[in-house]
């Protein structure tokens, strides 16, 4: 007898194939049957009219652990992820202390293993002197899920602003390099622009030219060495043009992600949001946001990365508001709203939130509704939109720029390796624990 059968759902794989209606069977945490699944199961779910997708993979989160548990930790952040339909998160290294050594990777791994309700992967932060650390991890077959290089200063102490050193990283290592693409030299030149107490001034101090210069540096070095590079949190239409040129020369070498806030917010929202809208890179123009949404629908953007960066409301309204916007609770509902409005297909949604991230980060068993794949599953049932309320949020920071926005219902059910973690936006089995992802 199978552990779980989901019957009559529209199955949406992560590889952008046409959707089909059928059953899906799960045993021992893996998908073992697709199509017409005969016989009974220990748990059966009637899913006619609903859409079954592989669990979303968020390639860019900040769960603030270690260092700032008052803002977030692996328990609260992964509850937010799971309740929202995200079943794997890849956690960034700019914690306190930063994740820059094997010991700090081990310490963070132990925190995640004890508390994460969804699966997780851990980044290593690139510094001026830890390339040998990465090479040793690669030699032992224990590389991080990816390396993060901050080409411009952001939250935390990591800064990697020497293109010469970046050249050596790409020449000598094999692990995927992800870049925060803002050029520090141009940020320094713009540092005295605008009032530091004005969130609009933040955009002046982090101008589009800084992002464009950093993307050009990163893509140029990637092509020079044939080394895979992933550009984090696109915010500009002009960045898309640079990446299109790269893709025409060598498809797949340089990939990119987009955040919900750069898709669905713009500098026009700053008057209402105030410091809650302060983020790196800044919110751009409404035209930039529209072009990013078009690119997402057209398949020109590879991955979802919420850049979930929680801060307490009191901190955001303080004299020196930190940059960052939370997104784990709401990201998938915002994208499903695009699907229901006819601006994004279910197949494209599954591709950018699961299939393509799994392939880019080489995550074993993730991102697909296929035999043998991990049974990380999300069931979406379209329903009437409802205004987002604070009581729906699981993130410890307890706020969202989309409070009051009309969103479709949360996922009807979310399974982690075949175990039901969440239903209709609520955690139903808080004993579920995710595992660290395996990479090829």
VOKOLPA-944972 format. One record per residue (C-alpha): x, y, z. Coordinates in steps of 0.5 Angstrom, whole numbers, padded with zeros to 4 digits, always signed. Layout:
REM residues N
XYZ/...
This chain:
REM residues 440
+0000+0000+0000/+0003+0007-0002/+0004+0012+0003/+0000+0018-0001/-0004+0018-0007/-0006+0025-0010/-0012+0024-0015/-0014+0028-0021/-0010+0034-0020/-0007+0038-0026/+0000+0035-0026/+0005+0041-0027/+0012+0039-0028/+0018+0043-0027/+0021+0042-0034/+0016+0046-0038/+0012+0041-0041/+0005+0041-0042/+0000+0040-0036/-0003+0033-0035/-0009+0031-0031/-0007+0025-0027/-0006+0021-0020/+0001+0021-0016/+0003+0016-0011/+0009+0017-0006/+0012+0012-0002/+0018+0013+0003/+0019+0020+0001/+0019+0019-0006/+0015+0019-0012/+0013+0012-0015/+0007+0013-0019/+0004+0018-0024/-0002+0017-0028/-0007+0012-0026/-0005+0010-0019/-0010+0004-0018/-0011+0001-0011/-0012+0005-0004/-0006+0009+0000/-0005+0010+0007/-0007+0018+0005/-0011+0019-0001/-0013+0027-0003/-0018+0028-0008/-0015+0034-0012/-0020+0035-0018/-0019+0042-0020/-0013+0043-0017/-0006+0044-0019/+0000+0040-0017/+0007+0043-0017/+0014+0041-0015/+0016+0045-0009/+0019+0051-0010/+0026+0052-0009/+0028+0059-0006/+0035+0060-0008/+0036+0067-0004/+0034+0067+0003/+0037+0070+0009/+0035+0067+0015/+0039+0071+0020/+0042+0065+0024/+0047+0065+0027/+0047+0072+0029/+0040+0075+0029/+0035+0071+0032/+0030+0076+0034/+0029+0078+0027/+0029+0070+0024/+0032+0063+0025/+0031+0057+0021/+0025+0055+0025/+0021+0061+0024/+0024+0062+0017/+0022+0055+0014/+0015+0055+0017/+0014+0062+0013/+0017+0058+0007/+0013+0052+0008/+0006+0055+0009/+0007+0059+0003/+0009+0053-0002/+0017+0053-0002/+0020+0047+0000/+0027+0048-0001/+0031+0054+0001/+0038+0056+0000/+0041+0061+0006/+0046+0066+0005/+0053+0067+0008/+0052+0074+0011/+0050+0072+0018/+0054+0074+0024/+0059+0071+0024/+0059+0070+0017/+0059+0063+0014/+0066+0063+0011/+0070+0057+0013/+0068+0050+0014/+0067+0051+0022/+0062+0056+0021/+0059+0052+0015/+0058+0046+0020/+0056+0051+0026/+0050+0053+0021/+0049+0046+0019/+0047+0044+0026/+0043+0050+0027/+0039+0048+0021/+0038+0041+0022/+0035+0042+0029/+0030+0047+0026/+0029+0047+0019/+0022+0045+0017/+0024+0045+0010/+0030+0043+0006/+0036+0047+0006/+0043+0049+0003/+0048+0053+0005/+0052+0058+0001/+0060+0060+0003/+0062+0067+0003/+0067+0069-0002/+0073+0073+0002/+0080+0076+0000/+0083+0070+0003/+0079+0064+0003/+0079+0061-0004/+0084+0055-0001/+0078+0054+0004/+0073+0052-0002/+0078+0048-0006/+0079+0044+0000/+0072+0043+0000/+0071+0041-0007/+0077+0036-0006/+0073+0033-0001/+0067+0032-0005/+0064+0037+0000/+0063+0044-0003/+0057+0049-0001/+0051+0049-0005/+0054+0055-0008/+0059+0061-0007/+0057+0068-0006/+0061+0074-0008/+0058+0081-0006/+0061+0086-0011/+0058+0092-0007/+0057+0093+0000/+0050+0090+0003/+0048+0088+0010/+0053+0084+0014/+0061+0085+0013/+0062+0081+0007/+0065+0085+0001/+0069+0082-0005/+0070+0088-0009/+0077+0086-0013/+0076+0084-0020/+0083+0081-0020/+0081+0076-0014/+0075+0075-0017/+0078+0073-0023/+0082+0068-0019/+0076+0065-0016/+0073+0063-0023/+0080+0061-0026/+0081+0056-0020/+0074+0053-0017/+0069+0049-0020/+0063+0051-0015/+0057+0056-0018/+0059+0063-0016/+0053+0068-0015/+0054+0075-0015/+0051+0081-0011/+0052+0085-0017/+0053+0093-0015/+0060+0095-0017/+0063+0098-0010/+0067+0103-0014/+0061+0107-0017/+0057+0106-0010/+0063+0110-0007/+0062+0115-0012/+0055+0116-0011/+0056+0116-0003/+0054+0123-0002/+0048+0123-0006/+0041+0125-0003/+0039+0125+0004/+0041+0119+0008/+0034+0119+0012/+0030+0119+0006/+0029+0112+0003/+0029+0116-0004/+0036+0118-0003/+0038+0111-0002/+0036+0110-0009/+0041+0115-0011/+0046+0112-0007/+0046+0106-0011/+0045+0108-0018/+0043+0103-0024/+0050+0104-0027/+0053+0101-0021/+0049+0095-0022/+0050+0095-0030/+0058+0095-0029/+0058+0089-0024/+0054+0085-0029/+0059+0087-0034/+0064+0085-0030/+0061+0078-0027/+0059+0076-0034/+0066+0078-0037/+0070+0074-0033/+0065+0068-0033/+0066+0068-0041/+0073+0069-0040/+0074+0062-0036/+0068+0058-0038/+0066+0058-0030/+0058+0059-0029/+0056+0065-0025/+0049+0067-0023/+0047+0074-0022/+0042+0075-0016/+0036+0080-0015/+0036+0083-0022/+0032+0090-0022/+0033+0093-0028/+0031+0092-0035/+0038+0094-0038/+0041+0088-0034/+0037+0084-0038/+0040+0086-0044/+0047+0085-0042/+0045+0078-0040/+0041+0077-0047/+0048+0079-0050/+0052+0073-0046/+0046+0068-0047/+0047+0069-0055/+0055+0068-0054/+0054+0062-0049/+0047+0060-0047/+0047+0058-0040/+0053+0060-0037/+0051+0066-0034/+0044+0065-0030/+0040+0070-0026/+0034+0071-0021/+0029+0076-0019/+0025+0078-0013/+0018+0079-0012/+0019+0086-0009/+0023+0088-0016/+0017+0085-0020/+0011+0088-0016/+0014+0094-0013/+0017+0100-0015/+0020+0107-0013/+0013+0109-0014/+0011+0105-0007/+0016+0109-0003/+0012+0114-0001/+0007+0109+0002/+0012+0104+0005/+0017+0109+0007/+0023+0105+0010/+0020+0099+0010/+0021+0099+0002/+0029+0100+0003/+0033+0095+0000/+0039+0093-0004/+0039+0094-0010/+0034+0099-0009/+0027+0099-0012/+0027+0102-0019/+0022+0105-0024/+0015+0102-0025/+0018+0101-0033/+0023+0096-0030/+0018+0092-0026/+0014+0091-0032/+0020+0089-0036/+0022+0084-0031/+0015+0081-0031/+0015+0081-0038/+0022+0077-0038/+0019+0072-0033/+0013+0070-0037/+0018+0070-0043/+0023+0065-0040/+0028+0070-0040/+0029+0070-0032/+0032+0063-0029/+0030+0063-0022/+0026+0066-0016/+0030+0069-0011/+0026+0072-0005/+0032+0075-0002/+0028+0074+0004/+0031+0079+0009/+0027+0080+0015/+0028+0086+0020/+0024+0088+0026/+0019+0094+0024/+0022+0098+0030/+0029+0097+0026/+0026+0099+0020/+0023+0106+0023/+0030+0107+0026/+0035+0113+0025/+0039+0108+0020/+0034+0103+0017/+0037+0097+0015/+0036+0094+0008/+0031+0088+0007/+0024+0086+0005/+0021+0079+0007/+0018+0075+0002/+0018+0068+0004/+0011+0068+0006/+0008+0071+0000/+0012+0070-0006/+0009+0064-0009/+0002+0067-0008/+0004+0073-0012/+0006+0069-0017/+0000+0065-0017/-0004+0071-0018/+0000+0073-0024/-0002+0066-0027/-0009+0067-0025/-0009+0073-0029/-0007+0070-0035/+0000+0073-0035/+0004+0067-0033/+0003+0060-0035/+0003+0054-0029/+0008+0051-0033/+0013+0057-0033/+0011+0058-0026/+0014+0051-0024/+0020+0052-0029/+0022+0058-0025/+0021+0056-0018/+0023+0049-0018/+0025+0046-0025/+0031+0051-0027/+0033+0053-0020/+0034+0045-0019/+0038+0044-0025/+0042+0051-0024/+0044+0049-0017/+0045+0041-0019/+0040+0039-0013/+0039+0032-0013/+0032+0030-0013/+0029+0037-0013/+0024+0041-0018/+0021+0035-0022/+0014+0031-0022/+0018+0025-0024/+0019+0018-0022/+0024+0017-0016/+0024+0025-0015/+0023+0027-0008/+0016+0028-0006/+0016+0035-0004/+0010+0037-0007/+0005+0043-0007/-0002+0043-0009/-0006+0050-0011/-0013+0050-0011/-0015+0057-0015/-0020+0061-0010/-0023+0068-0009/-0017+0073-0007/-0017+0076+0000/-0013+0081+0003/-0007+0079+0006/-0007+0080+0014/-0001+0080+0019/-0004+0074+0022/-0003+0070+0016/+0005+0071+0017/+0010+0066+0020/+0016+0070+0019/+0018+0073+0026/+0019+0080+0023/+0011+0080+0023/+0011+0085+0017/+0010+0085+0009/+0010+0090+0004/+0004+0087+0001/-0001+0087+0007/-0008+0089+0005/-0006+0087-0002/-0011+0082-0005/-0008+0075-0006/-0010+0068-0008/-0011+0063-0002/-0005+0060+0000/-0003+0053-0002/-0008+0048+0000/-0003+0043+0002/+0005+0042+0002/+0009+0036+0003/+0016+0035+0005/+0018+0028+0003/+0011+0026+0003/+0009+0029+0010/+0004+0034+0010/+0007+0040+0013/+0002+0045+0012/-0005+0046+0009/-0008+0053+0007/-0003+0057+0010/-0002+0054+0017/+0003+0049+0019/-0001+0042+0021/+0006+0038+0023/+0011+0042+0026/+0015+0036+0027/+0017+0035+0020/+0024+0037+0019/+0028+0038+0012/+0034+0035+0010/+0041+0039+0007/+0040+0038+0000/+0045+0034-0004/+0048+0036-0010/+0051+0033-0017/
